[in-house]
Amino acid sequence: MLKSVFTFLFALSPPLFATVKPNIVLILADDLGYGDLRCYNADSKVPTPNIDSLAAEGMKFTDAHSPATVCTPSRYSLMTGQMAFRVPNGGTVFQGAGGPSLITPGRLTLPAMLKKQGYATAAVGKWHVGLTFRDKAGEAIHSGKQEDVERIDYSRRIEGGPLDHGFDRFFGTACCPGTDWLYAFIDGDYIPLPPTGRIDKSKLPKHPYANDCRAGFIAPDFPIEEVDLLFLKKSREFMEQHRRTSLDKPFFLYHTSHAVHLPSFATPEFQGKTQAGPHGDFIHELDYIVGELMATLEKLGIADNTLVFFSSDNGPETTSVLHMRSDHDHDGTRPWRGMKRDAWEGGHRVPFIVLWPGKVKAGTTSDQTLCLTDILATVAAITGAELPHNAAEDSFNMLPALEGTATAPIRPYLLTQAFGGQRTLSIRRGNWKYIAHRGSGGNNYDKGELKPYALPDTASDAPGQLYDLEADPGEITNLYFKCPEIVTELKALLNKSKAEGRSAP
């Protein structure tokens, strides 16, 4: 009888017997702007109650950054703790059958490190770090062209994906779920149900945020308007199964959504749910998904022993920003200049929220400068993993910030890369930001729909840009010629970091 009672209590009370190492859930939104969330922008026109609640119950960082202003290099840097510009093709954005993986064999990754620490690891959603598909002759296909998608031999194993870089399980897509030449789900390292024809776009919503959907090849089981709800289902299934079968083992779940990358195809049940149009509906759906993931942790009784990170891979897309501004008086980059692809703050300053009950004080805000690369070193410190010198070269341990014990800046400086990779680098130290090139580094503000948002160049002859973000957060006045000593110092520091191959100690 006593044995039965003990067994029953054990089943009902996992936190009481939980491992010291926390479960870790990393939720990465796609193209979500700093100003898209109510907890970062009181004037946001989109209700985001679940993400706002996450911030209220945890810690909100106001000076957090994606490593790059586009998705592939940001995701590489997140996984490895190394800036993507340091590796060949580190500025690439993959499409279709693009590859190979930017992550080389043997490179330490966040999931591989956690796996060594006894974690079960799973990735659900968009991978977008490169893969290797092969044709019927066994030749590797490393192309984003639509005609090369037709060459894929789906009976062959996909190489270089999540299972080859530390994940036990993967369900998701090679690249962007809603705007690719390949609309099919990868389960593990195969596509079990390959495309059978081209997507029929005539049946999809038509609005200003729908035009990024390429006329690619689609599998019969690929519900393009419901991809995120399927990703949610798969993440829930992983956590539920882990709770049933591996209670004594911590898990790492990397949930990377389609939302809110264009096209803005919210699930039908979310269409028209906000007063901010199709893209507002899509942001609202993302908020729902975050809420459901948190509810699953609570339902399973493991929320108190789970560390949750929430962020975005870069700033919001140009189309989203421009139409949301004009149609709905909503600014996804507020209060920053620039957007996705740009070296200015709007391209890479992102939401970053951490929830860790009992460890991170609720309702706190941190102004520590942070990069997504820092997740690796921070998690290493939390789990007791040792990082070799040839890994996590740009990753800083932010645990003192989470614990509220940091009394000084943890990062001596911050590196970011715009759309041009190594040609479009920036460095930030304190309030000074040096952009080592002219212009945005990504978008063209000389013509088209972005031209009305071009700002006068206050140092048109300068080969770079220098801004004092404390006095000039909008990056309006280029001080390149007025503060030459700061330019010299930051340029030397950037060159030193490039030469040494690292920024972390």
N, C-alpha and C positions, 0 to 999 in steps of 0.2 A: 504493500500500500504506500509506504513512504517513498519507495522508488518511483511509483507512478505519479505521486504528487510532485516530486522533484522534476521529473521529466516534463510534466505539464507546465510548471513554473518556468522552466528553462525555455520552453517553446514560446511562452508569452512575453518573456522579459529579456530580449536580446541585449539591450544596453547594459544591464547589470553584469553580463558575462562577456561583454564585447572586448575585442582586442584593443590594446593601447593605441595601435596605429589606426587613424581614422579612415573610413571610406572617403573617397574623393570623387566628386562630380564636377566636371569642367564643362560648362555650357558656353559654346562659342556661337554667337549670332553672326550673321553675314551682312556686311554693309550697314550696320546699325550705327547711327550717328550719336554723338555726345548730346545733342539737343533733342533727340527723338523721345527721351524718357522724361516723365514728369519729375522724377527725383533729381534730375540734372537740369531741367528746364521747366520752370513753373508755367511758362507760356506754351508748352507743348499742347497741341490740339488732339493728341491721342491718349486715351486712358490706358495706363500701364500699372494697374493696382498690384499685380503680383510681383513685378520687378521692384516697384516702389517699396513693397513690404519687405522684400529681400534686403534692400538698402536700410530700411528702418530697423531690421533685426540684426544687421551685420555692420560691415564697414564699407563706406563708399570712398573710392579714391578719385580725387579731382584732377590729378596730374598723371594719368595713366596713358600709355601709348602703345599702338601696334608697332611692330618692328618695321613694317613696310606699309605703303599706302594702297597696296593691292593684295589679293588673297593668297596666291601660291607662296611667295616669299615670306609672308607673315606666318603662314601655317608651318612652313619649314622651320622658321625661327622659334616658334612656340614649341614644336616637338623636340628640338635639339638644343635650345638655349644658345644657339649660334646665329649671328646675323647672316642672312642669306647672301648678301653681296660678297661674302668671303668664299663662296663655292662657285664652281662653273655653272653658268646659266641661272645664277641666283636672282635674276630679275625677271625670269620667265613667268608667264601666266599660261598654264596648260589648258588645252581644249581637247575634246574628242579622245583620241588614243595617245595623247601627248605623254611624253616621258623621255628618258627613264626617270625613276624617282630621284629627286634632289638629295635624298638621304642615302649616303653611300653605305655599303655593307660594313658593319662593325662600328658605325657611329652610334654613340649612346643617345637614346631617346628617353623622353619622359616615361612612356609605358614600359620600355625595356628596363629602366632603372627600378620602377615600381614592381615589376615582375620579379626581379631579383630580391626585392624586399618582401616577397610572399603575397603580392597582390594578384587577384584575378583582374584581367584587363579587357575592356571592350570599347570599341569605337562604333558609333552609330551616326550616319549622316554623310556629309560631304568630305571627301578625303583631300583631293586637289593638291597633292604634293608630287604627283607623277607616278606612273605605272608603266609596266611593259606588257603590252599585248603582243601576240605573235600571229602570223598568217599561217595558211595551211602548209607552207614549206618550212615553217619553223623560224622564219626571219622576224626579227623584232620590228615592231611598228612604233615609231616615236614621232608621230605627226598629229597635229590637230585638225588636219583637213578632212572634210566630209567623205571624200573618196577613199581615204585610208580606213575610216570606220567600217566601210564595206568589206575590207580585206581581213577583218578580225576572224580568227578561228576560235569560236567560243568553246570548243571542246578542250582547249589548252588552259593550263593554270595561268593566272595573272600573277606576274612577278613584281616585286618591289612595293607591294601594297602594305596595308596596316599589319597583316599577319607576319610580314618579314621584318617588321620594325618594332616588335614588342607587344602587339595586341594578340590576345587569345581568340577574340571574336571580332568580326566586322560585318556590318550590314549598312550599305550606303551606295554612293555613286562615285565614279572616278573624278568627275569635275563638278561643275555647277548643275544642280538638278533641273533647273528650269530654262537654261539657256545654253544648251550644248548640242553637239552633233550626235551624242550618244545618250539616249534616255533609257537606261536600264539599270537594274539593281545588281550590285555585287554582293554575294553572300559568301563570306570567307574570302576565297581567292578564285572564285568562278562567277560567271553570270549564268545562273541556272535557266533563265528564260530570256533568250536573246531577242533583239529587235526583229520585227517581221515586216516593217515598212516605215514610211515616213509619217511623222506626226501630222494630224489633221488640225491645222490651226483655225479652221473655220468654226470649230466648236468651242473655241476658247474665248474668254472675255476680251473685249476690245476697249482699250482706254490708253491714256498716255504712258502708263507704266507697264504695258504689255508687249512693247515692240522689241524687246531683247530676246524673245523666244525664237531660236533658230529652227529652220525646217529640217531637223535632224531625224535620225532613225530611232523608233520607239518600240519598246517591248510591250506585249499585251497586258502585262501586270503593272504598268507604270502609270499611276493616276496623277498626272502632273499638277492638278489642283489640290491634291490631298497628300502630297509627299511628306509634309511635316507631321501630319497626324500619324502616318505610318512609322516615321522615325520615332515619334513619341511612344507608339505601341511597342516597338522593338526595345527601346530603352527600359520601359516598364517591365517587359518580359525578362530582360537580363537581370534587373534588380530583384524581381520576384523569385526567379529561379535561384539566384545566388542566396537569397534569404532562406530558401527551402533546403538547399543542399550544401552550402558552404558557410555556415554561420560563424565558424571559427577563423575565417579568412577575410581580410579586408578586400575591397574592390576599388577599381578605378574605372569610371565611366566617362568617356569623352563624347559628349553629345553636341554635334555640330549641325546647326539647322540650315535649311534652305532660306528661311526667312532671315533678313528681309531683302535678299538679293533680287534684282529684277529678273524676270517679269514678276510683278506683284499679283500673284495668283493665290489669294486667300481661299481657303476651303469654303465651299458654298455657304456653310452655316455661319461664316464670319463676314461674308460679303454684305456691305451696307450696315454693319454694326457700329460704325463710328461716324462722326461728322467730318471726317478727314479723308474721304475718298478711298480708292482701292489700296493705296499704299498705307494709309492709316489703318485700314482693316487688317492688312498683313502684319503690321507692327502689333496690333491688338491680338492677333492670333499667336504671335511669338510670345506675348505676355501670358496668354492662356497656357501655352505649352510649359513655360517656366513654372507656372503655378501648379500644373498637374505633376510635374517631376517632383516638386517639393511635397505635394500631397502624397505621392507614392512613398517617399521617404518616411513621412509621418505614419502612414498606414502600416508600413512594414516594421515600425518601431525602431528605426535606425537613424532617425534624423539627428538625435543628440550626439551621435558618433560619426557624423558625416561633415566633411569640409567641402563647401560649395564655392566654386569660382564662376563668375559670370562676366563675359566681356564680348567684344566684337573684333573682327579681324582687320578692320580699317574703317575709315569714315564712309559716309553715305554717298551713293551714286549721284552723278550730276543730274540725271533726269528726275530722280526722286527729289533732290533739293530744289531744283528750279520750279517744278510743278507744284510741290507742296507749299513753296513760298507764295507763288502767284495764285493758286487755287484755294488754299486753305489757311494762309497766314501762319504756316508752320515752318520752322527753320530747324532742320535736322543737324546743322552744324553750329547753331548758336552756342556760345558767342564768338566763335572762331572764324577766321578767314580760310577759304579753301574747302575742298571736298575730296572724295576718293581720287587717288592718283597724285594729288598735290603735295608738295613738301610743306606747305603751310599747315598750321595746327589742325584745321578741319579735316585734313586728310589722314591724320594718325592719332589725334587725341580722342580716346574712346572711353565709354563707360567701363568701370571695373569695380565689381562688388564682391565682397568675400563674406560668407556666412559660415561660422564655426561655433556652434553653441558652447558656452562655457569657456571658450578660448578667446574669441574676438568679441569685444564689448559691443553690445547692441547700440545702434543709433549713433555710431561714431563716423567721423570723416577724417581722411588722411590727405595731406597735401604733399606726401612723399612722391618724388618722381619715380615712376614705375614703368617697366616695359613688359610685354607678354613673355619675353625671353626669361624673365625673372621667376616665372612659375617653377621652372625646373630646379633651380638652386634652393628656392623656398621649400618646395616639397621634399627635396633631399634632406634639408635640415629638420623638417618635421618628422620624417620617417627614419632618420638616422643613417641615410645612405651617404657614402663617400664618393665625391666626384673626382675622377681622374683629371690630370692637368690637360689632357687633350680632349676635353669635353666641356660643354656649357661655357664656352669662351666669352659669352656676353650676358651671363646670367648672374644676378645678384640676389642674395638671401634677404628677402623682405620680411622674415618672421618677426624681427623686432618691431616693425611697423604694425604688424597684425596684433602683436601682444601689447602695443602701446608703450613700449619701453625705449623706442628710438628717440634720442635727444638731438640728433644731427642728421643731415641728409645721408642716406645709405649709398646712393649712387653718386660718384664724383661727376659723371656726365652721362648723357644719353645720345645714342646714335639712332638715326632713322634713315630709311631709304625710300625715295619716291619711285615713280614708274620706270625710270631709266636705270635702276640698279646702282652699280658702283659709280656711274656718271652723275647720279643725282642724290648724293649723300648730304646729310645735315648733322650738326652736332650741337648739343645744348649743354651749357654749364651754368647752373644757377638761373638767373633771369636772362642770360645772353644766349641767343640762338644764331648760329652761323649756317647759312645754306650755301653749299659750295658750288653753286651754279646760278645762272640767271633764270628768271621766270618760275613757273609753277613746278617744273620737273615732271609734269604729266599732262595736264589738260591745256588746250589751246584757247587762250582768252582773247586772241586777236580777231576772231571772227565767230559767226554763228551765235547760238543761244547763250553762250557764256560771255560774249563781248560786253553786255551791259554791266557785268560784275567785275570787269577789269579795273584795277586801281592805278592811278598815276605812278610811274616809276620815279621815285625821288632820288635815285642815283643811277641814271640810265647807262652811264659808262662803266659801272662797276661789274666785275666778272662774277660777283657773288652777292649775298645779302646778309646783313647783320641787323637783328632786331633785339630791342630790350623789351621782353615780354611783360615785365612788371609795369613799365610805363606805357607800353604800346602792345597790349595783348592782341590787337587786330592786325599786327604786322603791316602797318601802313607806311612807316617812315624807315627807309633803309639807311642805316648809320655806317655803312661800309667805309666811307671816306672820312666820317667825323670821328670814328673811334678805331683808327688803324692798329693800335696796339692790341685791342681785343681781337680783331680779325687775325692778326699774326699769331696770337696765343692759341686761338681755337683751331686755326688751320694747322698749326704744328701738332696740336693734340690729336686732331683727326688723322693726320699723316702717321703719327706714332702708333695709333690704334690699328691702322691698316697694316703697317709694317710688322707690328708684333703679332697680329692675328687674333687679338683679343682685347676686351675692355675690362673684363672682370679680373680680380686678383689671381 
